[in-house]
Amino acid sequence: MTSADEREKSYEKKLERDQELAFKAKARRNKLLGLWAAGGMGLSGAAAEAYAADVVSSDLQHDGEAALVQKIVRDAAAKGHTFDPHRVHAELERFAAEAKKQLGMPG
């Protein structure tokens, strides 16, 4: 194997590892956001965990931060709570940074 082949393989492994970490960070961000939202809706324990899992699953099906924010705002309204979309988005950003920190990724 030539050094160019080795470099290419190394680059491919790094890219794969980076993509896996990005996926994990996004899933963790969504779980943290879901737990935060659940608390704001008066959910705790298993109900809060289930809601957080639903948020993670929802983002996998409907990729995009806007759709995720809308889901949380709608879910809160259905439970009689009002969440400001800007606040939800700010929390999303905060939890994105927290998820990266928890995974040891650069900010």
Summary of the structure (lengths in Angstrom):
residues: 107
radius of gyration: 17.3
end to end distance: 35.9
largest distance: 63.8
contacts: 296
relative contact order: 0.14
helix: 81%
strand: 0%
